[in-house]
Amino acid sequence: MSANVSASDSLAALCRVIESRLPQNGGDPDSSYVARLLHKGPDAFLKKIGEEATEVVMAAKDADVGGDRQKIVNEVADLWFHCMIALVHYGLGPAEVLAELERRVGTSGIEEKAMRKARSREGEDS
């Protein structure tokens, strides 16, 4: 990635490519892996997310015993890629995820989890 291109710009560019593969945008499942996943529907790309998450765990466990740490990076990239497909399918993009992460900056994980539980209970009480 060049110094002039931010990570968020790279994610936004990837999002645009994935959007171009949507069936309604002419994505051809015979010539595009992304279009094929999108054409098959959520079960296909959600299964891939599960598989990639497992591969991240396996790569991290291998790294704990001297394995190649680059494999963690490679598997996380695969996981993020497939998560991007899901975001696009649901009409979302990396900007929403980045905004949520930015919102959480300075909040402990324990506090964040407690706030989500409280909001969930409030929703149930409504």
Residue pairs with C-beta under 8 A, 6 or more apart in sequence:
1 7
1 10
8 94
8 95
8 98
11 84
11 93
11 94
11 98
12 93
12 94
12 95
14 81
14 84
14 94
15 84
15 87
15 88
15 93
15 94
17 34
18 34
18 84
18 85
18 88
19 25
19 88
20 26
20 27
21 27
21 32
21 34
21 35
21 38
22 35
22 38
22 88
22 89
23 35
23 38
23 39
27 34
27 35
27 38
27 39
28 35
29 35
29 36
29 38
29 39
29 40
30 36
34 85
36 44
37 44
37 45
37 48
37 82
37 85
38 45
38 85
38 88
38 89
42 86
42 89
45 82
45 85
45 86
45 89
46 86
48 82
48 85
49 79
49 82
49 83
49 86
52 75
52 78
52 79
52 81
52 82
53 79
55 75
55 78
55 79
56 72
56 75
56 76
56 79
58 75
59 67
59 71
59 72
59 74
59 75
60 72
61 67
62 68
62 71
63 69
63 71
63 72
84 94
87 93
87 94
87 96
87 97
104 112
107 115
